[in-house]
Amino acid sequence: MRLPKLASQNPQCEGYHKDRILFNNRGPSRQIYYKVQKSDDKLEYQMNAGSAHGITEEAKFALYRDRDSFSGPPSAVLIAQTPMAFSTTLIPAGDNDSSVSIKEGFVRQTHAGVGEDLRLYVIMDERLLKVFESLSKEMDRNDDRKRRIKLVERKEDAELAIDIDSQENVVVFDMRDLCGRTYRVPKTVKLLVDEFLADDVYAVINAAVHYYYHLRRSPVKEMFGKKVDIEFLKLKKTDEFDYETFSFAVVPDPDGGNLIVAGNVDVFVDDDAMYGMRITSRLPPKAPELYCSVFFFDSDFSIVSYYEPGIAGGHVDASLKPNSKGAVTIGFGAGGVPARRYHLETGNDSDVGFLKVFLSTEPLDLSHICQRSPFDGLRKEKSVEPQRPPLWDTVIITINQMRVFALIIGINDYEAIPKLSGAVADADAIEGYLKTNLGITESHIRTLRDKEATRARIIEEFQALAQDGRIEVGDPILIYYAGHGGSSGPPLGWETGGAGIQLILPCDYKRQVGRKVVNGIPDRTIGVLLANIAETKGDNITVVLDCCYSGSGTRQNALPSLRTIRGVDTSLPIPLDLDHKILLSSSAEHRASAIAPGFLHAGLRSHVLLAACGMNEAAQEENGRGLFTKAFVDTLLSVGANPVTYLDFIKRLPKLSGQNPQCEGVNQSRVMFDKRAPVSKQVGIKVHKTPIGEYEMDIGAAHGITEGAVFVLYSNGDASLPLATLVAREPSPFSTILDVELVDDGYVVQTRPGVEEDLQVFIAADSQFQDLFPLLAELTMPNSGGKWRIKVTESRIDAELAIGLEGDQVVFDMSPNGQHITHRLPHTIKYHTEDIYDIICAAAHYFWHLRRASRGNLHKTVTIEFLRMKEEDEYDEDLMRIISPYGENMISDGVVNVYVDDDAMYGMRITNNSNTPLYCSVFFFDSDFSIVSYHQPGISGQKADPSMKPHQSLGIGYGSGGIPPRVYFLQDEQDFDVGFVKVFLSTEAVDFSHIPQSSPFESRRKGKAVGTKNRIPSSCQWSTVIVPVKQWRGRHSPKL
């Protein structure tokens, strides 16, 4: 730009590194300076940079006479007034007349203007004290700052939230996008309480300020963004060799199409996948040419240039000509811009970034936007010399990055049983969605259609997933099956707890091979195959089954004439030694749980299952498509890029006639295809207006609601602006009346507890505990804003939790109300008020759910047995070993005494003696205040399958429950411990997934969200049973 003007020619400067120092690979170390010129008749200056460059009103600038005076004090301070798109008027601050003699000069920005705040939330933790001190100093300083921050009190109001992961001992960062969605930044800062921590965290904050300002800003009025076509394309290499670049030419994949759907792009990370863009102007022929800059805003707060126009001291060639003549191509074509590849940090399954396109009618240098990630090093801003364009506009595209591997099976053409018409089309639809909408590469998808889907090939492909070296631990794996299913009685020696064996049927089912007949693939075999995949690749596995497990004879007449059922009667007996080599392949760690049949049940931890229908329902197809898979794909398309949990997804499915899709597995509260739980948030519960004008919500006492609990009403599930405060009145088991009359329908969030939710706490009279009481003050208030509240008692006898000191250790005694047991917890801690506070909060959650019970008698209709398990050894060493119960019921007078032995395995059998199907959830309340799920039923958007049919049993630790046996242990130096098994029983499905919690002695508890339920009749019943489990060392144990 310092070259003299040349007649009829304008030298151009292009390339990514045009900001570097000449003949040097380093960037400049100076700040951004703009040229200004004084008006002839006014005491004001015109600067050739405006809102398109990031200038906002009231921003302050230092004025210098020339470039040589930058190192000295400024001649004056100027303030920005009403910036235009590409120019700004600057006036002197105060009565500063010393600038009158300067006709032309240079300015640099020193203070942010209005609207440049980053909304920041920082958790109140003394380990971040130095960060607060650093922020306070920066917010009060008057020196060289370009941006500024605004601290907010609520995490949900922040664009950047800073928290501590105590388990990993790191500082973590949550970022919020422009649509209000929250993402965890994939990089962290090591939590070292020293002088460097504040610098490291502040570097991230400073980078985030720059990041969000440039991501957020856009012109007041959209000028021509809708007149520009933006395509995000998958690329592929051709066989044509380009001798200029000495590489094979790259072109858009003709089968890919535009990956932008509803303003979002989903890409699946693959080392071979390449992506690019094509931007075309549809402005009319006489419209101006456009200049285009494209930047990628990554989740580590780096900003990378994808494309920028050239720079010149005179005329610069335009990027886009009107009327679709010419296009900017990124990653292919003559533009010389390389293709883009995306990657994920090790251990991450997903990430998000944003593409932002700047458009203008004259060249606009935005090279100062780029910055390095603060996690890699402090960013260095690049120099800017602004131009004077009249118009500008922006477009933002969200890019979600994922790695997914899939096995897709579809069978229409069966050899010996009725053929289907829609299973292959359904498999094609799933594959098409993965490729077209998510951009997953073909090499990540294994497919079997019709004759390919033999029994041997299906098992081989399951095993291949476990052995695929490309799949890293935690990568999402999708397994989809569409075809016939069936069920069969178990052979003698297969313990199932009263349920049958479920099978998927390969294309060669019933084929005669020598002396044998090809059988179906039992649930226990697939359970082992899935456990083996999970052992090597992690438990981020999604299984989708569009089939059913009963023959069509009892239901065909009830279906519309054009519908077909995906299930047949399976008269072929199952051999006792079927798949015994596969069953023996499971490791010792997984063997006990994996060989138990019933992988379709909720107990196994290896996968989440989405099934087309309930156990006694028919999976149907019509007009060449399965009803479930069509609804499944349509719902995926409607969800788009929004993160959704499996539970939320199954509830979003439309109602299907005659079938209720099911969601099962202990990880059903995870985000789909993501091993992480959703970002913690309060639970929104749907309410509706009754015919008599009252408000009713579809949860009640069975879910933990008590009379007097207070809720806040919102008009939608996003909890934007509260409309009213509501109070619960006389909760019934599955519904609660709320007294309010403001809107017809809405959502409520619980803000404080009702009656009977107090934890009785005794704190020893010791001066060291005096700092604890101010921290507990909020929890002791009747109008506490938290869900749990406590009551500090003066008598140790009345307390459920007693806290004392022994030497330098804090000790805890627990005495569950009604259990007549006082027990010293096996864990002690050094005195720290926040650690004690966390333990009290976990204890409140623990005791409330342990204590609460119904007044019904449903528990009298079941028999509960606590049993010892053993491995059968009836066959020679080449055959499988079966887990089965033995001995008598160990429950005596409502209590179980167990020996602690490395070889001892235990389980349960719960038998429904009534004529009513029952739902059953079982939890173990351990003495470290952790709560572990032993069994939870599946979830459905309509009607979930019951845990126990009339006069049937649920097996835990063996059989069709699919849950591994339990092994109990004691801490070193510990001879006795006590825990509690609690069984929740109900006549309708209740989601108790919010009950489990980790021990506060290991890490801070993160509660799970409670899913909303369908309306449940008030006539439904619920009940609970508690069984104390006393654990003894052999020499101290009582005689059993």
DOLUM-734395 format. One record per residue (C-alpha): x, y, z; residue in three letters. Coordinates in steps of 0.001 Angstrom, whole numbers, plus 500000, padded with zeros to 6 digits. Each point is the difference from the previous one (the first is absolute). Layout:
<nodes>
XYZAla/...
</nodes>
This chain:
<nodes>
500000500000500000Met/503064502288500178Arg/500787499556496304Leu/499507503189497966Pro/497010500101497674Lys/500707498599496548Leu/498081501163496965Ala/497490497403498763Ser/501214497245502277Gln/499296499000503583Asn/502498497580501570Pro/498236497222501982Gln/500957498141503184Cys/498416496584500600Glu/500661497009502208Gly/499327498780503531Tyr/503206501541501357His/499672503507498608Lys/500158501296503584Asp/503495498627500561Arg/503079502223500108Ile/501760500056496631Leu/502501497117499661Phe/499082498775503511Asn/497663497235501088Asn/498883501861503116Arg/496970502251500316Gly/500362503673500982Pro/500140500779503716Ser/498135503315499775Arg/496320500874500510Gln/497457501141497416Ile/500295503635498828Tyr/497546501910497819Tyr/500674503122497949Lys/497886503082500850Val/499476503433498389Gln/498696503158501676Lys/496920501753498616Ser/500608503481498588Asp/497176501730501897Asp/499533497889503142Lys/502081498753502877Leu/499511496347498996Glu/501832497290498115Tyr/498863497472497391Gln/501367496443500346Met/499826497553497086Asn/498699497144502165Ala/496538499382501432Gly/497563497411501278Ser/501071497501497325Ala/503490500099501559His/498646499572503551Gly/499837503669501098Ile/497154500854502410Thr/498699503273501391Glu/501980501631502864Glu/503098497935499271Ala/503132502008500957Lys/503060500531497801Phe/503467501493500547Ala/501033502533497319Leu/503588500192498702Tyr/501512502511497577Arg/501877497437497913Asp/501296496431500038Arg/503266501022501664Asp/498232501250503144Ser/498242496708500894Phe/502438499281502844Ser/499311503340501743Gly/496912501438501702Pro/496948500717497775Pro/499218503507498826Ser/496324499637500974Ala/497239497544500931Val/497110499689497537Leu/496551498415500458Ile/497987498239497275Ala/496602501467499120Gln/497358497986498063Thr/502252497757497882Pro/498816499440496442Met/500687496723498218Ala/503456501040498768Phe/500756503368501577Ser/499830501561503461Thr/499963503555501302Thr/502389500583502941Leu/499761502993502338Ile/502466501078502713Pro/499280498781503536Ala/499242502937502324Gly/501417503458499199Asp/503107498703498294Asn/501041502617497392Asp/503566498807499513Ser/498941497898497029Ser/498869502995497901Val/503389500329498326Ser/500036496353498818Ile/498426499815496543Lys/500794496333499320Glu/501104497327502415Gly/499595496465501270Phe/497865498577502834Val/499941496747501945Arg/497074498762502086Gln/500546500031503762Thr/496537499400501499His/496957498030498926Ala/496790501677498967Gly/496442499105500925Val/498685496558499153Gly/503402498318500185Glu/499488498200503321Asp/500663496273500354Leu/497511498562502469Arg/502168497920502327Leu/499116497664502872Tyr/502713498736502382Val/499167497463502697Ile/500566501273503538Met/502950497869501052Asp/502960501129502053Glu/502316498149497615Arg/499071502642497406Leu/500605502918502357Leu/502981501222497977Lys/497827499926496867Val/497464502317501665Phe/502816502314501109Glu/501361500108496454Ser/496528500695498555Leu/499389502765502536Ser/503261501736499097Lys/499339499702496268Glu/496459501370500348Met/501290503037501937Asp/503043500775497862Arg/500100502917497588Asn/502845498796497848Asp/500064498218496647Asp/496873497825499786Arg/498044499313496862Lys/497150497897501424Arg/498305499741503393Arg/498052497423502006Ile/496861499934502120Lys/499739497567502914Leu/496547498406500374Val/498593498216503046Glu/498154497206498177Arg/501758497396497891Lys/497145499863497514Glu/500475503732499198Asp/503674499581499067Ala/501638499610496616Glu/503029498507501754Leu/499735498087503284Ala/503074498971502000Ile/499753497051502388Asp/502261497448501718Ile/500069496255499363Asp/501328498850503358Ser/500312496391498885Gln/502334500886497131Glu/501490502993501902Asn/499504502372497064Val/498211503251499197Val/497264499370497400Val/498196502408497689Phe/496417499883498660Asp/499173502174496994Met/496558501071498790Arg/499265500559496308Asp/497759502664498474Leu/496996497634500144Cys/500381499435503746Gly/501466496483499729Arg/502779499147502460Thr/503172498036499181Tyr/502940498862502096Arg/503305501386498649Val/502163496940499209Pro/503137501445501636Lys/500657500775503662Thr/502476501864502224Val/501855498027502668Lys/498856501055503476Leu/503278501073501587Leu/499435502554502743Val/502937502249499196Asp/500702503324498351Glu/499719498479496525Phe/496388498749500325Leu/498478503477499778Ala/502131500775496929Asp/498952496776498277Asp/496286500473500723Val/500079503681499126Tyr/501631499166496657Ala/496963497836499232Val/497601502759501096Ile/501833502587497890Asn/499873497719496948Ala/496305499278500633Ala/499220503732500059Val/501579500435496557His/498345496777498775Tyr/496460500850501081Tyr/500143503595498882Tyr/500916499096496433His/497663496994499969Leu/497089502081501293Arg/500301503223498038Arg/497982500588496827Ser/498488502995498202Pro/496798501505501371Val/498183499136496782Lys/500651496945497866Glu/501035501273496575Met/500533497055497673Phe/500724496853502048Gly/496901498319498568Lys/501139500816496463Lys/503113497853500376Val/499982496208499709Asp/502362498295502455Ile/500735496302499554Glu/502020497780502341Phe/501205497022497975Leu/501714496701500489Lys/503009499683497685Leu/501749497085498386Lys/503207499477498068Lys/499825499167496301Thr/502331498005497776Asp/501055503216498221Glu/503500501108501019Phe/500630503746500419Asp/503627500675499063Tyr/499907503556501376Glu/499278498816503534Thr/501538496576499357Phe/496979498251501483Ser/496726498448498862Phe/497195502449499296Ala/497234500408502585Val/496332500469499010Val/496661500019501855Pro/498573496525500594Asp/497125499681497490Pro/498018497857502466Asp/500471502359502926Gly/497935503128499324Gly/499861503058502245Asn/500542498892503615Leu/498453503181501447Ile/496606499091501477Val/498026502693501845Ala/503164502065500427Gly/502013497129501475Asn/502578497541498696Val/500616496577501554Asp/503353498466499056Val/501288496655501184Phe/503702500086500719Val/502073497712497826Asp/503658500222499057Asp/499071499622496311Asp/497063502437499925Ala/500616503377498315Met/497584502924499910Tyr/499727503265498103Gly/497618502824499147Met/498498501725496990Arg/498581503527500334Ile/498000501531497121Thr/498322503411499622Ser/496413500060498692Arg/499814503798499888Leu/498592501422496707Pro/502430500696497111Pro/500312503722500718Lys/500579499530503727Ala/503487500638501444Pro/502648497327500261Glu/500589498532503467Leu/503071499385502113Tyr/499954496982502297Cys/501955498954503119Ser/499436496669501733Val/501164499089503516Phe/499635496854502133Phe/499347500644503708Phe/501203496820501741Asp/498922498855503472Ser/503502500606501425Asp/499441503734499294Phe/502349499997497020Ser/498828501815496853Ile/501384498737496696Val/499752501672496603Ser/498448497800497308Tyr/499999502697497331Tyr/500856503715499759Glu/500150502228496925Pro/503241501600498930Gly/501169503411501240Ile/501242502881497884Ala/500684503681500335Gly/497557500628497126Gly/497431497774498317His/499562496412501274Val/498423497232497919Asp/496527499005501279Ala/499269496537501369Ser/496469499567498584Leu/498427501292496804Lys/496201500477499877Pro/497479497752498239Asn/501825496764501009Ser/502968500790497750Lys/502967498556501799Gly/500227498678503539Ala/502389499903502917Val/501162496412500388Thr/501718498789503148Ile/501791496679499873Gly/499794499479496246Phe/500160501873496734Gly/502299502833498989Ala/499827501909503283Gly/503042498207501359Gly/498424499625503448Val/500644496539501510Pro/497218497604500968Ala/499035499901503647Arg/500226497000502327Arg/498486499889503482Tyr/501287498142503043His/498948499282503566Leu/502073500066503155Glu/500762496548501422Thr/497096498874502171Gly/497465502365498392Asn/497089498683497946Asp/498740503334498716Ser/500960503626499631Asp/498499503141498525Val/501409502919498058Gly/498545502858497970Phe/500665501189496467Leu/499441503730499565Lys/499835501594496562Val/500576503765499659Phe/498655501619496801Leu/500608503549498760Ser/499788502062496829Thr/503603501226500286Glu/503103498243501366Pro/500038499694503786Leu/503130498897501841Asp/498938497847502940Leu/503318498251500546Ser/500102501314503591His/497164497603500871Ile/502203496894499918Cys/501471498805503283Gln/501749496941501384Arg/498420497844502684Ser/500810501308503500Pro/500579496384500993Phe/502944499853497599Asp/501404503430500839Gly/498982503641500237Leu/498528501362496802Arg/501724502678497956Lys/497710502450498205Glu/500898500913496449Lys/500348503472498541Ser/497181501667498067Val/499926502772497439Glu/496264500538499303Pro/498293500710496658Gln/496794501989499385Arg/497164497697498841Pro/496352501130500189Pro/498127496752500791Leu/500649496791501954Trp/498193496894501293Asp/500747496704501813Thr/498784496375500026Val/500715497443502764Ile/499943496219499479Ile/500353497575502934Thr/502232496961499384Ile/499568496975502270Asn/502889497520499824Gln/499558496328500887Met/501545496579499484Arg/497430497255499467Val/500356496392498869Phe/496966497977498979Ala/498777496487499216Leu/496719500050498020Ile/498015496808499296Ile/496796499728497970Gly/498342496730498924Ile/496958499602497725Asn/500931496783498181Asp/499716497081502445Tyr/500444496417498827Glu/497608498069502258Ala/497696502572501660Ile/497711502735498581Pro/501801502763498113Lys/499825503673500927Leu/499737503044497731Ser/501376502962501975Gly/503028498872502007Ala/502576500658497251Val/498440503410499257Ala/500228500835503702Asp/503674498988500107Ala/500591502159496906Asp/498290502940501718Ala/502231499679503079Ile/503111499763497815Glu/498827502941497893Gly/499459502126503098Tyr/503503499242501275Leu/501615500830496665Lys/497892502909498729Thr/498959501803503158Asn/502916499195502284Leu/502785499662497438Gly/501283496692501357Ile/502465498389497629Thr/499059496736498302Glu/503045498251501453Ser/498501500396503504His/496797498141499077Ile/499695496215499820Arg/496855498821498173Thr/498252496646499572Leu/496952499655497719Arg/497847496926499352Asp/502211497049498939Lys/503069501642501528Glu/498401499932503467Ala/500640496375500867Thr/500386498909503599Arg/503761499610499622Ala/500446503417498317Arg/497947501856502614Ile/502083498540502826Ile/503192500652498031Glu/499116503702499556Glu/499274500394503728Phe/503418498531500755Gln/501639502222497366Ala/498798503126501844Leu/501816498844503135Ala/503195499472497988Gln/499877503128497782Asp/503204501949500723Gly/498478503265498714Arg/497408500071502793Ile/501343501696503104Glu/498654499522503510Val/496837502067500346Gly/499309500413496277Asp/496250499753499274Pro/498920496657498479Ile/496551499506498440Leu/498618496503499372Ile/496724499872498056Tyr/497917496911499167Tyr/496761499804497977Ala/498501496568499385Gly/498162497185501739His/500314499326503705Gly/498739497111502073Gly/499907498446503446Ser/500485496496501316Ser/499909498104503247Gly/503447499516501589Pro/501705496606499862Pro/500390498183503301Leu/502819501650501976Gly/499477503556498671Trp/498736502018502986Glu/497759502855498777Thr/497976501059503022Gly/496765498891498321Gly/500462501846496694Ala/500653498519496580Gly/503008500277497713Ile/499832502775497390Gln/501634499611496585Leu/500733501915496832Ile/499604497830496904Leu/502644499967497214Pro/499102499475496336Cys/501072496317500154Asp/497876499201503060Tyr/498869496302499876Lys/502453499176497172Arg/501189496391500177Gln/503827499827500187Val/501086496379500250Gly/498426498562503149Arg/499331503401501523Lys/497388502672499392Val/500902503701500081Val/498435501567503096Asn/499228503591500929Gly/502475502120501965Ile/498916500022503677Pro/500032503086502173Asp/502676498498502259Arg/502350499549497016Thr/499528503611498895Ile/500427501051503639Gly/503493498463500022Val/500868501490496589Leu/498972503455501242Leu/501911499547503272Ala/503122499070498026Asn/499642503143497872Ile/499508502100503136Ala/503072498443501630Glu/502306501238497238Thr/498129503041498619Lys/498010501334502969Gly/496279500008500729Asp/498978502750497555Asn/497944497464498012Ile/496498500573498627Thr/497953496971498896Val/496856500655497906Val/497720497006499317Leu/496972500165497683Asp/498554496540500674Cys/497833498242502560Cys/500208496765501960Tyr/496648498227499776Ser/498368498129497152Gly/497323501681497903Ser/497263497437500577Gly/498391501715502981Thr/500023503505498565Arg/499764499957496225Gln/496209500400499927Asn/500197503209502034Ala/502293501760497528Leu/499051502016496889Pro/500043497755496940Ser/503001501734498373Leu/502293499607503016Arg/502485497184500623Thr/501523498918503315Ile/503772499608500403Arg/499803496952502215Gly/499306496283499571Val/499265496960502135Asp/503329498269500651Thr/499334496302500379Ser/503668499104499505Leu/501445498889503390Pro/503158501671501333Ile/502903497563500612Pro/501517500121503477Leu/503506500653498636Asp/498998502615497417Leu/502784502637499605Asp/501913498640503008His/503344501083498482Lys/498741503581499721Ile/498689499916503549Leu/503363498786501261Leu/501768502851498146Ser/498746502500502544Ser/502591501108502540Ser/499673499068503659Ala/499039503579500800Glu/496995499956497679His/499176496299499948Arg/497563499928502901Ala/497788502704498580Ser/500582499386496332Ala/498938496359499793Ile/496698500748501694Ala/497358500069497243Pro/497748502988499514Gly/502204502638498395Phe/496796501875499188Leu/499484500798503657His/501122503059501902Ala/502764498576502151Gly/502963499675497624Leu/502390502922499930Arg/501598499260496627Ser/497427501773497839His/496764501960499726Val/497153498248498170Leu/497315501701497921Leu/497410497336499142Ala/497076500276497606Ala/497350498742502421Cys/499215498494503380Gly/500500496360500868Met/496471498884499093Asn/499484502384497086Glu/500557499726496265Ala/502643501901498024Ala/498147500850496800Gln/500842501066496446Glu/497766501649497430Glu/500493501309496449Asn/503542498646499869Gly/501222501620503263Arg/500078499109503680Gly/497816502312502084Leu/502670500328502697Phe/503001500655497733Thr/498118502588497948Lys/499047501832503200Ala/503568499546501298Phe/501622501638496952Val/497364502765499818Asp/500648500852503656Thr/503776500034499444Leu/499476502498497179Leu/497726502175502147Ser/502480500039502901Val/502827501099497684Gly/503198501074501734Ala/498397500505503417Asn/501443497647502641Pro/497217497726501290Val/500088497143502504Thr/498702496528499193Tyr/497150500558502453Leu/499004503282498362Asp/500297498479496539Phe/497699497033500707Ile/497392502410501364Lys/500178502140496836Arg/499046497091497765Leu/496453500287498616Pro/497381497555501250Lys/499956496761498027Leu/496841497942499753Ser/500370496730501894Gly/503626500406501039Gln/501808501954502710Asn/503743500510499324Pro/502220499265503002Gln/503267501490501311Cys/502036497815502355Glu/503465499977501575Gly/501685501680502931Val/501419502738497743Asn/496636501101498620Gln/500482503505501492Ser/503078500630497818Arg/499968502213496934Val/499462497831496902Met/503293498780498472Phe/501892501749502817Asp/501536498317503058Lys/499542503130502102Arg/496904500935501964Ala/498196503180498936Pro/501076503279501569Val/498337500136503409Ser/496776501983500095Lys/496805500184502039Gln/497185497642499112Val/497019501440498084Gly/496756498104500698Ile/496984500422497678Lys/496798501336501611Val/496507500261498522His/496727501612500915Lys/497150497770501213Thr/496346500527498971Pro/499289501669503360Ile/502823502538499576Gly/502700498439502191Glu/503563499265498939Tyr/501222496429500128Glu/503428498461499375Met/500506496340499188Asp/502370499190502854Ile/499239499571503673Gly/501011498321503217Ala/501581497054498187Ala/502417502450498335His/500886501746503288Gly/497504502901500009Ile/498709501029503440Thr/497252502353501095Glu/501068503620500155Gly/502796499603497425Ala/500361503243498047Val/500375500190496198Phe/500540502767497467Val/497760499984496902Leu/501387500703496517Tyr/498225500268496662Ser/502414497596498271Asn/502600497357500777Gly/502895502457499583Asp/499232501681503343Ala/500402503511498636Ser/497787502363502060Leu/498081498706503053Pro/496240500624499951Leu/499005499066503545Ala/500891498149503199Thr/497984496838500691Leu/499535497846503120Val/499354496238499965Ala/496764498840501635Arg/499385496420501216Glu/502213498083497524Pro/498509496680498895Ser/502411497200498993Pro/500326501098496354Phe/498525503501499731Ser/499939503277501948Thr/497589502952499987Ile/501596503471499838Leu/497854503018500929Asp/500443502606497254Val/498044501419497046Glu/502151501968497558Leu/500529498004496800Val/498444496903498431Asp/503165497870499913Asp/503643500418501028Gly/502957498536501909Tyr/500974500213503666Val/503398499745501738Val/500211499130503728Gln/501649502814501937Thr/499708498884503642Arg/498966496870501943Pro/496688499186501590Gly/499339498423503388Val/501765496824501117Glu/503141500790498021Glu/502203501088502938Asp/503243498187500795Leu/500604499897503736Gln/503665500964500563Val/501976500124503245Phe/503279501971499983Ile/502337499604502955Ala/500634503066502162Ala/503507500784498791Asp/501362503433499113Ser/501490498592496820Gln/496480499536498588Phe/499084503681500378Gln/500817500734496336Asp/497561497281498909Leu/496814501590501329Phe/499964503067497686Pro/500337497647497030Leu/497051497936501247Leu/497817503009500775Ala/498226499913496635Glu/499193496297500337Leu/498465500504503430Thr/497588502698498773Met/496390498862499406Pro/500039501847496657Asn/503296498515498868Ser/500644500408496310Gly/501492496513499760Gly/498041496777499747Lys/501313498589503285Trp/499882501684503406Arg/501368498951503355Ile/499114500349503669Lys/502837500286502495Val/499062498135503194Thr/501374500447503509Glu/499800496296500834Ser/502216497390498373Arg/497260497396500599Ile/497555501851497703Asp/502474500353497125Ala/500145497978496805Glu/503492501373499376Leu/502415500916502795Ala/503241501881499280Ile/502908500041502449Gly/503775500356500317Leu/502527497348500955Glu/503456501472499964Gly/500422501828496700Asp/497357497870498225Gln/496291500744499541Val/497902496869500703Val/496413499213499036Phe/497402497777501692Asp/496799499092498160Met/496745498797501552Ser/497252499471497397Pro/496628500940501458Asn/498003496885500760Gly/502896497557499498Gln/501272500035503626His/503597499847498737Ile/502787502416500909Thr/503079499511497903His/503369501773499701Arg/500733500785496350Leu/503218498366498748Pro/501193503322498561His/501521502991501793Thr/501279503295498608Ile/502245502877500933Lys/498000503010501152Tyr/498834502110497052His/496646501797500120Thr/499111499465496332Glu/500810496295500156Asp/497739499613503035Ile/497291502025498235Tyr/500145497650496989Asp/499689496975502295Ile/496962501511501757Ile/498299500715496653Cys/500690496433498816Ala/498678498665503340Ala/496791502042499604Ala/499421498435496570His/500907496559501397Tyr/497768500077503082Phe/497024501556498226Trp/499850497245497398His/500827497300502572Leu/497322501262502392Arg/497054500753497733Arg/497300497348499617Ala/496364499655499066Ser/497160498986502258Arg/498863497267497602Gly/500289496245500311Asn/501412499228496556Leu/503141498544501606His/497871497227501492Lys/499334498636496498Thr/503669499152499334Val/502569497620501432Thr/503552501342500305Ile/502900497561500305Glu/503685500822500522Phe/501985497039498690Leu/503539498785499643Arg/501120499329496408Met/502258497285498661Lys/501524498951496678Glu/498697496638498903Glu/502622497478498940Asp/497840497273498542Glu/501971499613496782Tyr/503610499445499026Asp/502335502958499772Glu/499162500711496351Asp/496337500807500787Leu/498407503106501451Met/499493500636503691Arg/496665501401501128Ile/499328502381502893Ile/497122498803502176Ser/498675500561503525Pro/500421497456502735Tyr/499132499694503635Gly/497161501581501940Glu/498777503558500184Asn/502576501907502089Met/497495502631501177Ile/499221499341503663Ser/497799502415501963Asp/500390502513497173Gly/503835499976500171Val/502730498281497957Val/503360499010501515Asn/502730499225497454Val/503579498804500330Tyr/502520502143498142Val/501833497571497753Asp/501681500619496662Asp/498262496957498544Asp/496530500694501400Ala/497421501224497490Met/496474501090500882Tyr/496791500739498157Gly/496270500427500488Met/496755498493498811Arg/496829502098500195Ile/496783498126499232Thr/496693501621499098Asn/497269497983501768Asn/497183502210498755Ser/497878500004496843Asn/501269503498499087Thr/503200500786498030Pro/502476501883502193Leu/502863502424499381Tyr/503007499618502261Cys/503065502190500668Ser/502737498783502363Val/502756502154501512Phe/502845499337502450Phe/500580502800502522Phe/503640499573501084Asp/501535501366503197Ser/502105502542498058Asp/496727501704498919Phe/500275498654496475Ser/496824498584498439Ile/500443497304497341Val/497316498711497636Ser/499520496222500119Tyr/497051500049497602His/497797502566498249Gln/497272499261497456Pro/500162501347496480Gly/498467503301498941Ile/497491500577497214Ser/498365503100498623Gly/496691498151500302Gln/499857496793502086Lys/503099498225501336Ala/500260496236500495Asp/499462498955503638Pro/502849498448501985Ser/497884497087501144Met/496912498523498408Lys/497462498379502336Pro/501536497010501827His/503406500504498372Gln/503382500839501534Ser/502727502566499434Leu/503523498618500412Gly/502838502314501087Ile/503439498456499592Gly/498802497194497762Tyr/497359499197497398Gly/498149502407497730Ser/500640503074502148Gly/503368500304498293Gly/501574501465503163Ile/503305498668501376Pro/500131498408503453Pro/501075502274502825Arg/503246499632501956Val/500363501808503337Tyr/503228501179501600Phe/501283501802503083Leu/502612502732500302Gln/503365499154501545Asp/499797499846503801Glu/496203499714499718Gln/498210496971501438Asp/496392501070499478Phe/497945502175497684Asp/496334500470499198Val/498105501007496865Gly/496359499890498943Phe/498292498446497005Val/496808501941499203Lys/497367498653497646Val/497492502396498401Phe/496829498324498690Leu/497250501577497899Ser/497176499059497681Thr/501142502495497371Glu/503479500977498787Ala/501806502585502177Val/503351501490498986Asp/502333499903503020Phe/503189500688498024Ser/500595503164502080His/500565497943503178Ile/503529498541499386Pro/502941502123501120Gln/503726499540500443Ser/501623500133503413Ser/500843503531501213Pro/503177498520501459Phe/501229499279496469Glu/498657502913497927Ser/497261502561500019Arg/496591498636499206Arg/498467500754496625Lys/496287499233500023Gly/498253498611496929Lys/496991501646498409Ala/496534498589500643Val/498113499259496808Gly/496375501115499807Thr/497448497178499926Lys/496750499381498184Asn/496857500658502018Arg/499443497214502539Ile/496545499299501513Pro/499660500889503666Ser/498819496442500678Ser/503550498703499433Cys/501866498702503036Gln/503598500069501187Trp/501924498584502949Ser/503545499466501298Thr/501950497349501909Val/503363500551501809Ile/502399497145500786Val/503087500876502118Pro/503080498098498780Val/502507499518502834Lys/503490499101498767Gln/502418498189502330Trp/503507498664499893Arg/500049496243500579Gly/501419500053503535Arg/497519502610501210His/496888498901498127Ser/497007498451501680Pro/498985496473499240Lys/497841499978496893Leu/
</nodes>
